Amino acid sequence: MSGGPGSVLFACMDADTLGGIQRVTHTVAQGLAERGHDVHVLGLHRAEHPFRYVERPGYRRHVIHRAPPGRVSWLGTRGERLRLRGLLRALGPGFAVLASPGVVSRLADLLPERLLPVGQYHGSYEHARGSWHLGSVRRHYGELEKAVFLSEEDAWLFSEHALLPNTWAIPNPLPAWPSRTAALAGHRVLGVGRLEGVKRFDRLISAFADARRALRTPGPVNGRVDGVDGVDGVRDVEVTGNADAATDDWELHLIGEGAELDRLRAHARACGVADRVVFRGAVRAAEMGREYLEGSVLALSSEHEGLPLVLGEAASHGVPSVAFDVSGGVRSLVVDGRTGLLAPPADVTALGIALARLMASERERRRLGAAARVHVEAFRLERVLDRWEALFEQVLR
């Protein structure tokens, strides 16, 4: 690549599932292709329900197995290495970006010398240490040219606890930068993501119900939310009824579909907010900008996250977020008390207090939302692509 843009292969377990890793892969692949790199996206398996991320891709796509993960025959497994070697031989010199520990273990030893291996990890250190991922990262990623993580904090934690000498931090990019920002005068909380257990929308529904009760209570509602404010790590929160909070028309809109739908509907009824929780189903990516413009608060209640793009997308539209403090990626997007509010992981009461604080004050929403938009300029696609090219150049020096 020393003479100019070279080959870049992005390899995923499956590259066309509707998911965060895949979305980021196709966004970065298209961006680098538009900068002149010879880009390829490889899926070891075909997605069960393929999703098209880029209408006119400037990169080539490849699939090794026609079957989804876990459904490959013994004969198909034997032929995998042969097919991979044939594909890799056809690529020019450059980099192979391996998107997960599973992909690293299956591809790293097959790469020709002219394709320099870079390992990505799309989760957080907190999540990795609770699964087999940390052990796999520790065993395999130190042997690669670079090990790329989603935040400076995660890169440091992996370097310290997985003993990696080659860590690098590149965040997930925002696919687009909106020209308009939300008015924040409406009374709509947004929850965006798959209706699956890990997203814990049941906790968000409970917190939303708590926040509505707090806003209907005469006089001040006091609470404490553990967070980081640069002084003592604890912030006193006071929510006082006012003209904005007195209205009883706040709604929680859940955007996404999944297996938890019926259970979440039942939970909303049990919490007494069935008429205030709107299940929107899936919304096309091209239409999500309108959803952010009509929202006033974005809430994230997941058990674990790497670097959740919904926080950045909301911020780019000037919408502040409240979230559980579950990863360095979340903290890189939401600076507590400055661009949004954080609550301790799984603390529904604290999440409800944070929601009530923003639901109660349009002025506070505007303050945090404006700061959030400025903050996430660092996640704009062109800046993230610059960081990828800086990584390539640093390795080749």
N, C-alpha and C positions, 0 to 999 in steps of 0.2 A: 504493500500500500504506500510505500514511500514516494512513488511517482504520482500519487493522486488517489482518489476514491477507489477502494477495492471491494472485495466480496464481504458481505456480512450475512451469515446464516443465523436466523433465530429458530431455535428448536424447542418445541413444547411437547408435553405428553399428548395432548390433542389441541390443535390450533384454532378450531372453529366452533368450540362450545361458547355459549353465552356466559361470559365470566370476565373477571377483572384482569387476569393474566393475559388472556387472549386479546382483550380490547387494547391493553397497553402494547402488546407485541405488534399488532397490526398498525396501531397509530405511529409507533416509532419506526417500524419497517417502511411505511409509506413516506414518512418524513425524510429518512435517510436516502430512500430511492430518489426522491425529488431533489436531493443534494448531489446526485450523481453516483451513489454507491450501487453496486450490483447486489441487490438484496434478495434473499430467499427466506421463506417461512416454511418450516417443516413441522408437520404433526406426526408423531409416531403412530397415532391412531386416528381414525376418522371419528368425528363427533357423531353421537347418536342423533342429534338434531342440529345440523350445521347452521351457523349464523354467519351472514356476510357483513363484515365490518367496513370494508372499503369498496365502493361501487366500481371504481376504475383503478385497481391496484397497479402500482408501478414496479411491483416485485413479483417473483414467481412463487407459487405455492406447491408443496409436495406433501404426499401422505404415504406412509409406509404400509400400514395395515388398514384394510377396509373395515375391520371390526373395531368397536369401542374398546377401551381398556378393560381387561379381565375376560374378554371373549375371544381371544386369539387362540387358534388351534396349535397343537404341538408342531405341526408342519410349518405353520406360519411363523412361529417363534424361531425355528431353525433357519428360515430364509431371511429373517430380519437383518442380520449382520451383512449378508451378501448384498441386499438391496441398499442398505445404508452406505456400504463401501462404494458401490457404483455411483450413487448420488454425490458423495463427497469427492470422489476423484474428478468429477466434472466441474467443480468449483475452482475459481482462481484463488490466489493468496488473499488472506484477510483474517476474519475473526468468526468464530462460532460462539454465539451467545446461547447458553444452555439455561433454560428458564426455571429449573427446579432440581432438587436433589435426585429425584428419580431419573430425570433426563441426563444429569451428569453421570450417574452410575452406568447408564446404558450407552452413552455416546462418547465419553471422553477418551477412552482407549482406542476408538476407531478413527479419530481425527488424524488426517495427514499433517505433517509438520508445518505446511504452509497455512493451515487454519489454526490460529491461536485460540485456545479455549478460554472463555469468560463465563463464570458461573453466576447466575442471578438467584436471589432468594426474594420472593414476593411477600413473604410473611414478616412478622416481627420477631425479635429475639424472645420476647415473652411467650409467643406461641411455639417457637421452635423448641425451647427448653422443656415444654410439656409434652413433646412428641418425639418420634424417632428422628425428626429432622435435624436436631442439634448434633446428634452423633454422626449422621451422614455428612453434614456440612463439615464437621471437624475432621472426618476421615478423608474427604475427597476435595474440598474446595481449596485447601492450602496448596495443592499441586497444580492449580490452574494459574493462568497469567494474572487474572484479577478475580476477586469475589465481590460482587456488586450487591449492595443492600439499599433499602429505601430511604434511609435517613442517616445523618451523621451519627446520631445516637446509636442506632442499630449497628452501624459499621464498627463503632468503638466497642460495643458490647460483644459482638462476635470476635473481634480481634483479641479481646481480653479473655473471654471464656471458651472460645473454640480455638484459641492460639493461632489465629490466622495472620500471616505477615503481609497479606496482599489485598486488604479490604479497600473498598471504594464506595462512595455513596452517590446514587443517581435516583432522584424521585420519579414517580410516575408522572407523565405529562398531562396537562389539560388538553384535550383534543382541539378545543377552539377557545377564542377569547371574545366574549360578547361585547357589543357596543352599548347595550342598554343595561341598566341596573334596576332591581326591584324597588317598588315604591315603599314597601314594608308597612303600609298602612292597613293592609288586610289582616284578617285573623285566621291564618292558616299555618299550621305546623306541618312540615313535610317529613315523611320517613320513606327512604328510597332503598330498595334492595329486594332480593329474593325472599319470599315468605317461607324461610327455612329456619330451623331451630337455632343455628349459630347467630342469626341476626337478632334474636331475642326481642321481637316486636311486642311480645306480651309485656315485657318490662316497660317498653315505651308507652304502651296503652295505659298501664298502671300509673306511670309518672304523669302522663297527660291528665288522667282523671284526678290525681292529687293536685296538679297545678290549677285545674279549673275550680276545685273545691277551695283552694287557697285564695283564689281571686274573688270568690263569692263571700269570703269571710270578712265581716266588717273590721276595719282597723288594720294595723300592721301584722304581717306574717313574718316571723323571724326564723332563720335557720342558718346552719353552717355547712359550707361545702368545702371539703378538703381540696386544695388546688395549689398552684404555684403562682405566687404574686410577687416574688422577688424579695419578700421580707421574711415572713415566718411560715409560709406555706399554708396558711389558713385564711379564708376570706369570710367576713361576716356578711350575710345577705339579708336585706330587708325588702320585702315586697309590700308596698302600700297601695291600697285600693285607690284608683283614680278614674278619670273619665274613660281612659283607654281600657283599663282592666275591668271596669264595671260591666261592659257588654258581655253577654253570655253566648256569643255566637262563634267562639273559637272552634275550629275543626282540626282534626288530625287526618291528613290524607296519606294513606299508605300506597306507594306506587311500586308495583311488582306482583309477581304471581308465584305460587308454590304450594307445597303440600300442607302448610300450616294454616291455610285460609279458614277452614271451618273452625279450627280450634281458636284462632284469633277472633273470629266473629263472636264465638261463645264467651271469650274472655272480655271483650268489649261490653257485652250484655251484663256480665257479672260485675263489671266495674261501674255500671250505670252510665256508660257513654256510647251505647250502641248507635244513638242518633247523631253523635258527634264524630264518629270514626268512619271515614269514607274509604272503602277498598276500591282502588282505581284500576287494578289489574296492570298489565304491562303497558308501557308507553314507549313508542319508538324513540330511539336516540335523537333523531332529528327534531322531535317535538319536546324534548326535555327542557330546552331553554324557556319555553312558555311556562312550564311548571315552576321553574325557579323564579321567574318574574312575578308569578302570582302568589308565591310563598312569602312568609315573613320570618320563619325560623326553620332551620334544618336540624333534625334530631337523629343521633346515631346511638344505638343501644346494643351493639354487637358484643358478643363474648370476646372475640379477638378480631383484629384487623391488621393488615400490613400498612398500606397507605391508601385509605379509602378515597377514591376520586370524587365521590359525592360531596365530601366536605369542601374540596377544592372547587368543584363546579358551582356549588352554592355560593362560596365566597367570591368567585369571579363575577357573579351576578349581584354582589353586594348583600347577600343574605347571611346573617350570622348563624353559627351552629352551637348546639349543646351536644356533648358527647361523653361517653364513658372513656376514661383515661386508660386505654388498654395497650398503647404502643407508642414507640418513638415516632412512627409515621403519623399517628393522630396528633401527637404533640407538635410535630413540625408544621401541621396545617392549622391547628387551633392553639393559639397562644392564650392561655387562660386569663380572662379578665381584660384582654386587649383586643383579640379578634373573635372571641367566642367564650364559652364557658365549659369547663370540664368538671365531671363528677367522678368520684372513685368507682372503679369497676364494680358492676352489679349493685350499686347503691341506688335503689329506685327512689328512695326519699330524696336524696341529694339531686338526682336527675330532675325530679319534680320541682324542687326549689329553683333550680337553674332555669327550667322552662318557665316557671311562674314569673321569674325576674324579667325575662324578655317579653313574655306575653303581657306583662303589666305596663311596659314602657316603650312606646314607639321611639322616643328619644334614645333610649339605650340600644335598641335594635339598630338605629341609624349609626350611632357611634361605632359599635362593634362591626357592623356590616361594611362601613367605609374603610375601616382599618383592615378588615379581612381581605377586601379586594386588592388593596395595595400589597398586602403580605404575599398573596399567592401569585403575584406577577412572576416570582421566581420559578413557578411551575408551568409557565407558558411553554408551548411545544418547542418553539425555536431555541429557548434557553436550555431545555433538556437535551435537545439534539446537539447543541454546543458541548454539553458535558459528555455525551457519548463520544463525540469526535475528539475531545480532549483526552479521554481515556485511551482511545486508539493511538493517538499521537504519543502519549506517555509510554505505552508499552513498546512502541516501535523505536523509541530513542536509544 
